Amino acid sequence: MRLLIAAVLLITAPWPSSAQPLAPASPPATLSAAEMEKFLVDGRIVKKKESSKGVTSAYRVTLSDGSLTHDAQVQNVDIAKPYFDVGPKKSEVNFKDSYRYNVAAYRLAVLLGLDNVPMSVERNVEGKTVAMTWWLDGVMDDGDRRKKKIPQSNPARAADYYNVMFVFDELIQNRDRNQGNIVWAADSKMWLIDHTRAFRLGRDLQTPGSLTRVERSLFEKLRALDRQAFTDSVAKTLTKDEIEALFVRRDKLVQLFDEKIKVLGEDKILYTIR
């Protein structure tokens, strides 16, 4: 984790006044990944606010270490059911909804060179192990953006980020991507949050038809993803079977894009985010 998470820490330019963004929790700061992780793990909780969105028990807290003050999301859900039925299109066998997948998603994103999944770490809060995730200020979820009819400032860049999301969600087999966990900065950078229903055991790609293009550096790191390095990184946040299924999907993703490149050429498939 050698990234300087400056991109995560930047308080983005404000949305139009009608968007009513969250007020920044503190002045922006530039921290190393190690400093940021220490703050999330050791920062004292000085305020707690229940979340009005989402179906799990996540809530927002304000952390302080005496010099830096910033907000974080606390996610403590950890549910496993042999069968989960919320309708014919969402029924699932071996259903899991767990905070640990937020941590695993961030660690995987780092290995893939992605800077649009906020840092999430394990921590004990009130006697429970939770995911403590850096709170993003100055962003708006996609549902609110669409409801308020706020256009993207850079539609081409937004489209590039959608393609990143499609690849990432196939890799982790995310079963719960929705408008509430896609959030946008004012410069059309997409942030991906809340991955508690990901890392399923399915080995097939869910929606291969959506995989039309892949960001160049992401594809290179996806191909080079080392099983042992990944296993060491995710530690106890993923099971052996979850890791195995992810690498089967990785191989299928690489094969799919290799075949597309062979037919259409790199210029039609590979791109760099604008």
Secondary structure by P-SEA (a helix, b strand, c coil): cccccccccccccccccccccccccccbbbbcaaaaaaaaacccccbbbbbcccccccbbbbbbcccccbbbbbbbbbbbbccccccccccccbbbbcaaaaaaaaaaaaaaccccccbbbbbbcccbbbbbbbbbcccccaaaaaaaccccccaaaaaaaaaaaaaaaaaaccccccccccccccccbbbbcccccccccccccccccccccccaaaaaaaaaccaaaaaaaacccccaaaaaaaaaaaaaaaaaaaaaaaaccccccccccc
